Amino acid sequence: MEADLKESDSNILNLTKQLDNANAAQKMASEALEAANIEKRRLLEEAKSRDEEVSGLRKYLAIAEDGRKEAEAGKREVEARLASAEADFVANFHNTEAYTNFADYFSRLVNKKF
């Protein structure tokens, strides 16, 4: 009976060590899980911040795109006005002071005797 008691004590001691080891492993796993959850929350906050930054940049990009379209429309309008002004100048050059001055100069040059 004494041998059975020693064997039982030995088994209890062995089971106690196994339980302590299991508790230590569980504690390490819990600490690792807590650290992973902390890192996950940090990464989620960072992702949210980046999403907000991207959203802001998309708004600025949309504004810039609208500005670019407006600038292109303005450029086309200026080019059309310039083409119209050039065509009008060419069509009506004979009515300008420059034409009169050129005509007078050319007339004097042709009539000049050498």
C-alpha positions, 0 to 999 in steps of 0.5 A: 500500500505504501508503494501505491501511495508513493506511486500515487504521489508521483503521479500527482506530482507528475500531473501537477507539473503537466498542469503547471506546464499547460498553464504556462503555455496557456499564459504564453498563448494568451499573452501572444494573443493579446499582443496580436490583438493590440497589433491588429487594432494598431493596424486597423487604425493605421488602415483607417487613417490611410483610407481617410488620407486616400479619400482626401487625396481622391477629393483633391484629384477630382478637384484637380481634374475639374480644374484641368477640364476647365483649363482645357475648355478655356484654352480651346476658347482662347484658341478659337478666339485667336483663330477668329481674330486672325481670320478677321484681321486677314479678311479686313487687313485692307481696312487697317492703318498698317495696310495704308502705311504699307501701300503708301510705302510701296507706292513711294518705293515703286515711284522712286526713280533710280 
